[in-house]
Amino acid sequence: MLGGISIWQLLIVLGIIILVFGTKKLRNVGTDLGGAVKGFKKAMSDEEKSKEADKEDADQPHAKVSHEEPGNTYDVQAEKKKAAESRPSDAHNEERK
């Protein structure tokens, strides 16, 4: 006996639950519950793997980063000014004035 409840009483309660909710809903609940447990286990194992990877990374020496290279920049305003100065139509209009 399980705490004063016999197997026959459990079967009767199970039968009533099946009649009230139906097998399709119970199957969906079981599937959702199983998926949730599977996702939880996967998340726990991924977390353990990431902790192990962090420990391995901590043991490795880090590469040095230098910023000695000049940066490649592009000055749009200077480019527009050069283009405006080199246009022959602008020079021709200034000669007319």
C-alpha positions, 0 to 999 in steps of 0.5 A: 500500500502507498500511504493508504491508497491501493492500486485499485484506487489509483486506477480509478483516479487515472480512469477519471482523469482520462475521461475528463481530459482525454488521451490527446490532451494527456499525450500533449502534456506528456510530450511538452513535459518531456521536451521541457526536461530534455531542454533543461538537461541540454542547457545544463550540459551546455553550461558545464561544457562552457565552464570547462572551455573557460577553464581551458582558456584561462590556462592558455596565454592570451595573444598581445594586441598592438595598435601600431598600424595607422587606421585607414580613414576616408574623409568625405568632405575633403573628397567633395572639395577636391571634386568641386575644385576639379570640375571644369563646368564650375571653372567655366562658370567662374570665368563667365562672372 
